[in-house]
C-alpha cells in the first residue's frame, strides 16, 4: 500500500493558504483507505509544488510513512528518504519556483 501522488497539469489544485488543512485531510483519507483497501494504492493527483512539499514535510515528521509516499512525474516513480528528501529529482518536477528564483537572482546580479 502506497500513497501514490501524481504531479502534473491535470492534478487537483489547492490554494497555498489552505494546503496545510488539505494535507491533514489527505492523511485522514489515506489512513481510512489503508483500513478498507489495504492491498490497493491510494492515488492522489496534484498540480502544485506546495502540495508536494506539504506531503514531504508530513513524511519527514513521520505522520505519513516515508516508505509509503511515492510521487509520480511523467510516468517515473520518485521516492523520498526518511527526512522527506527526494532521492532522485527529475528535471521538470516541482522546479518552477526555483527556476523563477534563479532568474530573479541572476537578473538582480546583472543589474547592479
N, C-alpha and C positions, 0 to 999 in steps of 0.2 A: 504494500500500500504506500502510495506516494502522493504528495501534494504537487501536482503537475501544473506548473504555471507557464502558459504560453504568452510570450511577449510579442505583440505585433499590432498592425494597424486595425485589425478587426476586434481587438480586445475591448473589455469594459474600461471606461474612463471615469475616474473619481477625482473631484477637485482636491487639490493638495491639502486644504484645511480640514477635510473630512477623512483623509486617508488613515489616521490612527484609529478612528472608530470603525472604518471599513475592515482594517486588518484584524481588529478584535472579533468582528463578526465572522471573518474567514476562519479564524481559529475555532470558534464555536461550531461553525458548519462542518469544518474538516473533522473535528472530533466526533460529531454525530454521524458523519459519513463512515468513519472508521468502525463505529459500533454496528451500523446497519449493513454495510457493504465492505467488509474487511479485505476482500480479495480484488476490489476494483479501485483504481486510482481516482482521486478527486481532481477533476480538471477545472482549471480556472484561467480563462483568457483575460489578459490585461494589456493596456497600451500606454502606461506612463512609467517613467523611471522611478517616480516617488512610490508607486505601488510596489514595484520590485524591491526597492530599498527597504520599505517598511517590513516586508516579509523576511528579508535578510537580517534585519535587526531582531525580529522575533526569534529567528533561528539562533542568533548569537546569544540571546538570553535563555535559550533552552525552552522557550514557550512552544515553538514548533521544532520537532526533532530535525536537526540539520541534515541527517542522512535520509530523511523523507522528503525534503524540499528539493525539487528539480525544476529548473527553468528550461523552457524550450524556445529556441530562436532559429527561425528558418530551418526547422527540422533537426537541429542539433540540440542534444541534451546538455545542460550546464548544471553542474553540481556545486555545492558550497561546502566550505570547511566548517569545523565546529564553531569558529568565530564569525560565521556568516559571510566569509570572503569567497569570492568567485575563484574557482581553481583555474579555469581557462576562459579568458574573456574574448569572445569573438568580436571582430570589427562590426560595428553597427548595433551592438547590443547595449542599450542604455547608455549611449555615449553622446547624445545630442547636447545636453547641458555642458558637458566637459568640452566638447568642440567649440561651443559658443564662448565659454570662459577663456579657452585658449586664444580664440580670435580677439576677444577684448583685451587680454593681456598683451598680445602681440601688437595690436593697434596702439595701445597706451604706450608701449615701449618705443614704438617707431615715431610717435608724435611728440616726444619730449624735446 
